[in-house]
Protein backbone atom coordinates (compact mmCIF):
# COMPACT_ATOMS: atom_id res chain seq x y z
CA UNK A 1 0.00 0.00 0.00
CA UNK A 2 2.81 2.41 0.85
CA UNK A 3 4.40 1.84 -2.57
CA UNK A 4 1.13 2.59 -4.33
CA UNK A 5 0.74 5.79 -2.34
CA UNK A 6 4.31 6.86 -3.23
CA UNK A 7 3.74 6.04 -6.91
CA UNK A 8 0.47 8.00 -6.86
CA UNK A 9 2.23 10.94 -5.19
CA UNK A 10 5.01 10.87 -7.80
CA UNK A 11 2.45 10.79 -10.63
CA UNK A 12 0.56 13.74 -9.11
CA UNK A 13 3.82 15.69 -8.73
CA UNK A 14 4.77 14.95 -12.35
CA UNK A 15 1.36 16.16 -13.54
CA UNK A 16 1.73 19.35 -11.50
CA UNK A 17 5.23 19.95 -12.90
CA UNK A 18 3.97 19.39 -16.46
CA UNK A 19 1.10 21.83 -15.87
CA UNK A 20 3.50 24.45 -14.46
CA UNK A 21 5.79 24.06 -17.49
CA UNK A 22 2.83 24.50 -19.86
CA UNK A 23 1.61 27.52 -17.88
CA UNK A 24 5.07 29.12 -18.10
CA UNK A 25 5.10 28.55 -21.87
CA UNK A 26 1.63 30.11 -22.17
CA UNK A 27 2.61 33.17 -20.13
CA UNK A 28 5.69 33.56 -22.33
CA UNK A 29 3.55 33.61 -25.48
CA UNK A 30 1.26 36.37 -24.21
CA UNK A 31 4.08 38.86 -23.67
CA UNK A 32 2.61 42.11 -24.92
CA UNK A 33 4.71 44.03 -27.41
CA UNK A 34 4.29 47.56 -28.72
CA UNK A 35 4.11 46.25 -32.29
CA UNK A 36 1.11 44.10 -31.32
CA UNK A 37 -0.65 47.09 -29.76
CA UNK A 38 0.09 49.29 -32.75
CA UNK A 39 -1.16 46.66 -35.21
CA UNK A 40 -4.36 46.06 -33.23
CA UNK A 41 -5.16 49.78 -32.90
CA UNK A 42 -4.51 50.56 -36.57
CA UNK A 43 -6.61 47.60 -37.73
CA UNK A 44 -9.47 48.61 -35.44
CA UNK A 45 -9.34 52.24 -36.60
CA UNK A 46 -9.25 51.23 -40.29
CA UNK A 47 -12.36 49.14 -39.71
CA UNK A 48 -14.23 51.86 -37.81
CA UNK A 49 -13.04 54.82 -39.93
CA UNK A 50 -12.23 53.39 -43.40
CA UNK A 51 -11.94 56.75 -45.19
CA UNK A 52 -10.20 58.70 -42.43
CA UNK A 53 -6.56 59.66 -42.04
CA UNK A 54 -5.36 57.81 -38.92
CA UNK A 55 -2.16 57.73 -36.90
CA UNK A 56 -0.92 56.65 -33.49
CA UNK A 57 0.12 59.68 -31.45
CA UNK A 58 1.52 57.97 -28.36
CA UNK A 59 1.95 54.53 -26.86
CA UNK A 60 2.83 54.29 -23.15
CA UNK A 61 3.70 50.96 -21.48
CA UNK A 62 1.84 50.41 -18.19
CA UNK A 63 1.38 47.59 -15.67
CA UNK A 64 -1.89 46.53 -14.06
CA UNK A 65 -2.34 45.52 -10.40
CA UNK A 66 -1.41 41.92 -11.21
CA UNK A 67 1.87 43.01 -12.85
CA UNK A 68 0.62 42.40 -16.38
CA UNK A 69 1.98 44.72 -19.04
CA UNK A 70 -0.37 46.71 -21.29
CA UNK A 71 -0.17 49.82 -23.45
CA UNK A 72 -2.13 53.05 -23.23
CA UNK A 73 -2.50 54.13 -26.85
CA UNK A 74 -3.65 57.54 -28.09
CA UNK A 75 -4.59 57.69 -31.77
CA UNK A 76 -5.67 60.46 -34.12
CA UNK A 77 -8.56 60.16 -36.55
CA UNK A 78 -9.08 62.93 -39.13
CA UNK A 79 -12.07 62.81 -41.43
CA UNK A 80 -12.27 65.11 -44.49
CA UNK A 81 -8.59 66.03 -44.15
CA UNK A 82 -8.36 67.78 -47.54
CA UNK A 83 -11.40 69.99 -47.06
CA UNK A 84 -11.98 73.37 -45.40
CA UNK A 85 -13.65 71.60 -42.46
CA UNK A 86 -11.61 68.60 -41.27
CA UNK A 87 -12.91 66.74 -38.22
CA UNK A 88 -10.28 65.54 -35.77
CA UNK A 89 -10.77 63.23 -32.80
CA UNK A 90 -8.42 61.47 -30.42
CA UNK A 91 -9.28 57.85 -29.64
CA UNK A 92 -7.88 56.05 -26.59
CA UNK A 93 -7.11 52.34 -26.22
CA UNK A 94 -5.74 50.03 -23.54
CA UNK A 95 -4.13 46.99 -25.17
CA UNK A 96 -4.68 44.29 -24.23
CA UNK A 97 -7.98 45.42 -22.79
CA UNK A 98 -7.93 46.17 -19.08
CA UNK A 99 -10.89 46.26 -16.72
CA UNK A 100 -11.33 50.01 -17.23
CA UNK A 101 -14.29 51.91 -18.56
CA UNK A 102 -13.32 52.93 -22.11
CA UNK A 103 -12.68 56.65 -22.55
CA UNK A 104 -14.90 58.66 -24.84
CA UNK A 105 -13.17 60.07 -27.92
CA UNK A 106 -11.77 63.57 -27.45
CA UNK A 107 -13.29 65.77 -30.16
CA UNK A 108 -10.79 68.38 -31.35
CA UNK A 109 -12.66 69.89 -34.31
CA UNK A 110 -16.28 69.56 -35.34
CA UNK A 111 -18.88 71.71 -37.11
CA UNK A 112 -16.09 73.69 -38.82
CA UNK A 113 -15.48 75.83 -35.74
CA UNK A 114 -12.41 76.79 -33.71
CA UNK A 115 -11.83 79.44 -31.08
CA UNK A 116 -15.55 79.85 -30.47
CA UNK A 117 -15.13 80.59 -26.75
CA UNK A 118 -12.49 81.03 -24.10
CA UNK A 119 -8.76 81.16 -24.70
CA UNK A 120 -7.86 80.23 -28.27
CA UNK A 121 -5.00 77.85 -28.95
CA UNK A 122 -4.37 76.48 -32.43
CA UNK A 123 -2.60 73.24 -31.51
CA UNK A 124 -3.33 71.00 -34.49
CA UNK A 125 -3.19 71.27 -38.28
CA UNK A 126 -6.94 70.65 -38.58
CA UNK A 127 -7.62 73.65 -36.33
CA UNK A 128 -5.26 75.77 -38.46
CA UNK A 129 -7.14 74.79 -41.62
CA UNK A 130 -10.46 75.87 -40.15
CA UNK A 131 -8.97 79.04 -38.64
CA UNK A 132 -7.44 79.99 -42.01
CA UNK A 133 -10.88 80.76 -43.42
CA UNK A 134 -13.05 81.40 -40.38
CA UNK A 135 -11.15 83.89 -38.19
CA UNK A 136 -11.50 87.66 -38.59
CA UNK A 137 -9.20 88.85 -41.37
CA UNK A 138 -9.70 85.84 -43.64
CA UNK A 139 -12.53 87.13 -45.86
CA UNK A 140 -10.32 86.80 -48.98
CA UNK A 141 -9.87 83.09 -48.20
CA UNK A 142 -13.61 82.67 -47.64
CA UNK A 143 -14.33 84.20 -51.05
CA UNK A 144 -11.60 82.06 -52.69
CA UNK A 145 -13.10 78.86 -51.23
CA UNK A 146 -16.63 79.77 -52.37
CA UNK A 147 -15.39 80.15 -55.96
CA UNK A 148 -12.83 77.29 -55.84
CA UNK A 149 -14.64 74.49 -54.07
CA UNK A 150 -11.94 72.01 -55.15
CA UNK A 151 -9.21 73.94 -53.30
CA UNK A 152 -7.13 71.86 -50.92
CA UNK A 153 -5.07 72.98 -47.93
CA UNK A 154 -1.39 72.30 -47.30
CA UNK A 155 -0.29 72.95 -43.73
CA UNK A 156 3.20 73.69 -42.45
CA UNK A 157 3.93 73.90 -38.73
CA UNK A 158 6.25 76.69 -37.57
CA UNK A 159 7.59 77.26 -34.03
CA UNK A 160 4.80 79.68 -32.99
CA UNK A 161 2.48 79.58 -35.99
CA UNK A 162 0.84 77.59 -38.75
CA UNK A 163 1.10 78.33 -42.45
CA UNK A 164 -1.92 77.18 -44.46
CA UNK A 165 -1.67 77.35 -48.23
CA UNK A 166 -4.88 77.05 -50.26
CA UNK A 167 -4.55 75.97 -53.88
CA UNK A 168 -6.95 74.93 -56.61
CA UNK A 169 -5.89 73.36 -59.90
CA UNK A 170 -8.48 75.50 -61.70
CA UNK A 171 -7.57 78.86 -60.11
CA UNK A 172 -5.06 81.40 -61.39
CA UNK A 173 -3.92 82.16 -57.84
CA UNK A 174 -3.43 80.60 -54.45
CA UNK A 175 -3.54 81.99 -50.93
CA UNK A 176 -1.34 81.54 -47.88
CA UNK A 177 -2.46 82.35 -44.37
CA UNK A 178 -0.13 82.50 -41.38
CA UNK A 179 -1.91 81.97 -38.08
CA UNK A 180 -0.29 82.42 -34.68
CA UNK A 181 -0.89 79.62 -32.18
CA UNK A 182 -2.93 82.09 -30.11
CA UNK A 183 -5.55 82.24 -32.87
CA UNK A 184 -4.61 85.56 -34.45
CA UNK A 185 -4.16 85.94 -38.20
CA UNK A 186 -0.63 87.18 -38.83
CA UNK A 187 -0.55 87.41 -42.61
CA UNK A 188 -2.69 86.67 -45.69
CA UNK A 189 -0.82 86.47 -49.00
CA UNK A 190 -2.19 86.06 -52.53
CA UNK A 191 0.16 84.43 -55.05
CA UNK A 192 -0.25 84.31 -58.82
CA UNK A 193 0.39 80.95 -60.48
CA UNK A 194 2.08 81.52 -63.73
LUMGU-759652 format. One line per 8 residues: for each residue z, x, y of C-alpha. Coordinates in Angstrom, 1 decimal. Layout:
Z,X,Y  ...
***
This chain:
0.0,0.0,0.0  0.8,2.8,2.4  -2.6,4.4,1.8  -4.3,1.1,2.6  -2.3,0.7,5.8  -3.2,4.3,6.9  -6.9,3.7,6.0  -6.9,0.5,8.0
-5.2,2.2,10.9  -7.8,5.0,10.9  -10.6,2.5,10.8  -9.1,0.6,13.7  -8.7,3.8,15.7  -12.3,4.8,15.0  -13.5,1.4,16.2  -11.5,1.7,19.4
-12.9,5.2,19.9  -16.5,4.0,19.4  -15.9,1.1,21.8  -14.5,3.5,24.4  -17.5,5.8,24.1  -19.9,2.8,24.5  -17.9,1.6,27.5  -18.1,5.1,29.1
-21.9,5.1,28.6  -22.2,1.6,30.1  -20.1,2.6,33.2  -22.3,5.7,33.6  -25.5,3.5,33.6  -24.2,1.3,36.4  -23.7,4.1,38.9  -24.9,2.6,42.1
-27.4,4.7,44.0  -28.7,4.3,47.6  -32.3,4.1,46.3  -31.3,1.1,44.1  -29.8,-0.6,47.1  -32.8,0.1,49.3  -35.2,-1.2,46.7  -33.2,-4.4,46.1
-32.9,-5.2,49.8  -36.6,-4.5,50.6  -37.7,-6.6,47.6  -35.4,-9.5,48.6  -36.6,-9.3,52.2  -40.3,-9.2,51.2  -39.7,-12.4,49.1  -37.8,-14.2,51.9
-39.9,-13.0,54.8  -43.4,-12.2,53.4  -45.2,-11.9,56.7  -42.4,-10.2,58.7  -42.0,-6.6,59.7  -38.9,-5.4,57.8  -36.9,-2.2,57.7  -33.5,-0.9,56.6
-31.5,0.1,59.7  -28.4,1.5,58.0  -26.9,2.0,54.5  -23.2,2.8,54.3  -21.5,3.7,51.0  -18.2,1.8,50.4  -15.7,1.4,47.6  -14.1,-1.9,46.5
-10.4,-2.3,45.5  -11.2,-1.4,41.9  -12.9,1.9,43.0  -16.4,0.6,42.4  -19.0,2.0,44.7  -21.3,-0.4,46.7  -23.4,-0.2,49.8  -23.2,-2.1,53.1
-26.8,-2.5,54.1  -28.1,-3.7,57.5  -31.8,-4.6,57.7  -34.1,-5.7,60.5  -36.5,-8.6,60.2  -39.1,-9.1,62.9  -41.4,-12.1,62.8  -44.5,-12.3,65.1
-44.1,-8.6,66.0  -47.5,-8.4,67.8  -47.1,-11.4,70.0  -45.4,-12.0,73.4  -42.5,-13.7,71.6  -41.3,-11.6,68.6  -38.2,-12.9,66.7  -35.8,-10.3,65.5
-32.8,-10.8,63.2  -30.4,-8.4,61.5  -29.6,-9.3,57.8  -26.6,-7.9,56.1  -26.2,-7.1,52.3  -23.5,-5.7,50.0  -25.2,-4.1,47.0  -24.2,-4.7,44.3
-22.8,-8.0,45.4  -19.1,-7.9,46.2  -16.7,-10.9,46.3  -17.2,-11.3,50.0  -18.6,-14.3,51.9  -22.1,-13.3,52.9  -22.6,-12.7,56.7  -24.8,-14.9,58.7
-27.9,-13.2,60.1  -27.4,-11.8,63.6  -30.2,-13.3,65.8  -31.3,-10.8,68.4  -34.3,-12.7,69.9  -35.3,-16.3,69.6  -37.1,-18.9,71.7  -38.8,-16.1,73.7
-35.7,-15.5,75.8  -33.7,-12.4,76.8  -31.1,-11.8,79.4  -30.5,-15.5,79.9  -26.8,-15.1,80.6  -24.1,-12.5,81.0  -24.7,-8.8,81.2  -28.3,-7.9,80.2
-28.9,-5.0,77.8  -32.4,-4.4,76.5  -31.5,-2.6,73.2  -34.5,-3.3,71.0  -38.3,-3.2,71.3  -38.6,-6.9,70.7  -36.3,-7.6,73.7  -38.5,-5.3,75.8
-41.6,-7.1,74.8  -40.1,-10.5,75.9  -38.6,-9.0,79.0  -42.0,-7.4,80.0  -43.4,-10.9,80.8  -40.4,-13.0,81.4  -38.2,-11.2,83.9  -38.6,-11.5,87.7
-41.4,-9.2,88.9  -43.6,-9.7,85.8  -45.9,-12.5,87.1  -49.0,-10.3,86.8  -48.2,-9.9,83.1  -47.6,-13.6,82.7  -51.1,-14.3,84.2  -52.7,-11.6,82.1
-51.2,-13.1,78.9  -52.4,-16.6,79.8  -56.0,-15.4,80.2  -55.8,-12.8,77.3  -54.1,-14.6,74.5  -55.1,-11.9,72.0  -53.3,-9.2,73.9  -50.9,-7.1,71.9
-47.9,-5.1,73.0  -47.3,-1.4,72.3  -43.7,-0.3,73.0  -42.4,3.2,73.7  -38.7,3.9,73.9  -37.6,6.2,76.7  -34.0,7.6,77.3  -33.0,4.8,79.7
-36.0,2.5,79.6  -38.7,0.8,77.6  -42.5,1.1,78.3  -44.5,-1.9,77.2  -48.2,-1.7,77.4  -50.3,-4.9,77.0  -53.9,-4.5,76.0  -56.6,-6.9,74.9
-59.9,-5.9,73.4  -61.7,-8.5,75.5  -60.1,-7.6,78.9  -61.4,-5.1,81.4  -57.8,-3.9,82.2  -54.5,-3.4,80.6  -50.9,-3.5,82.0  -47.9,-1.3,81.5
-44.4,-2.5,82.3  -41.4,-0.1,82.5  -38.1,-1.9,82.0  -34.7,-0.3,82.4  -32.2,-0.9,79.6  -30.1,-2.9,82.1  -32.9,-5.5,82.2  -34.4,-4.6,85.6
-38.2,-4.2,85.9  -38.8,-0.6,87.2  -42.6,-0.6,87.4  -45.7,-2.7,86.7  -49.0,-0.8,86.5  -52.5,-2.2,86.1  -55.1,0.2,84.4  -58.8,-0.3,84.3
-60.5,0.4,80.9  -63.7,2.1,81.5
***
